Amino acid sequence: MEQDEAPSRNIQLLLNNRNFALIWFADFVSSLGDRVHQVAMAALVYTLTGSLTQTGIAFVATALPDLVIGPFAGVLVDRRDRRRVLIACDLLRILPVLAIPFVAEFSMLFVFVLLFAVNAVSVIFKPARRAIVPAIVKPKDYNTANSLGSVSENSSDVLGYPLGGGLLLLFAYLFSQEVALIIAFVFDAFTYLFSAILIWSISIKSTAYVAEAGRTVWNELVEGFRFVWGHRIVLANTLVTLLGPIALGASTPLLVGYAWDVLDGGEWEYSLIGAAISIGTVLGGLWLSTKERVSTGIVVLSGLGLMGISVFAMGLVSTMGPALVFIAISGFGSALVLIPGVTLVQDHTPDGLLGRVFSIRTTLFYTAIVFSTFIGGWAGDVFGTQPALLASGLALIVLVLLAALIPSVRASGNEPAERPATSD
């Protein structure tokens, strides 16, 4: 396809496919709230405890559900109508989010429990969101749809991080820090409600399938693992993509320390870092959306390399300008890692297995995030934020170079499988 036709294809997909447009905008709204939530959570935990280790534990609490219920979530997603699953997940997250700033006054442990609860529901939402795409988008548009989905999420990040920092500063000035935090979490809860309304407006046939008689949840879970293990290209992509979450997890608490300690700032500096990551990811998603197909292996390895170099460079600079440039480059690299992998899974996985395969991958990714997040927070407290960033970036660069020696990791994997016609 000609390069100048790609932007038109992106616009036409949004204008002509009502179902995809609703999902796309729902992502934008809920992601906007999530970023406000993240800034508020970082400010809440770090200002109350003054500990990067405690801040790291808060981020671990958001990732831990993937270890506990992640794989089983995929069975639920495949057995139930995915549209209804998405609506239920949005509604179930509202009350725990509203409770977080009030519970923090009494116990940080309860805050961690609420973060776990919110993200336990998100564990179900994420594979359902990705698995519903083949029901509303034609196979030739998978890469465009996934790229635009990333652009939606990260465009809201570009706005959400500064919005979160701005809300906290404004309402802390007008009222108090406590009131500002409450307003930020209320805003996040409202975005879940609005997202649920948008998804409720989607009109598609049921995506649920009827399980065979005698088949248990365990049987179906094992079937998902067997598919991933037995599919050479899906397995190779899953394993190499794990390097991204490992680097992301380690840097997550370190970027909090970077904003407060290295830049001698706070919520605003942290929100700018988050926005810079998202700007880079948006640019990466827009670039990928111009490609009907890409060489998945090479693109993923290139993205991981960019992430490693950028994280390493963050450990060398201590001023805002260069830091934002490097973190934006890291965001660009993360788009190159994540988006082609989603398209690859949609191409090669039978529809009845999509929920399980996506949840298995998500579980593996968040397992990596849980351990690396805790280690990153600990390393930041013990060795300092910048030395820990240097070590994290260097380790990723070395691992990418080693992974590039494996032929199945470099494979393109971009031959789409045949699928039944979908509803527009």
Order of alpha helices (4+ residues) and beta strands (2+ residues): alpha-alpha-alpha-alpha-alpha-alpha-alpha-alpha-alpha-alpha-alpha-alpha-alpha-alpha-alpha-alpha-alpha-alpha-alpha-alpha
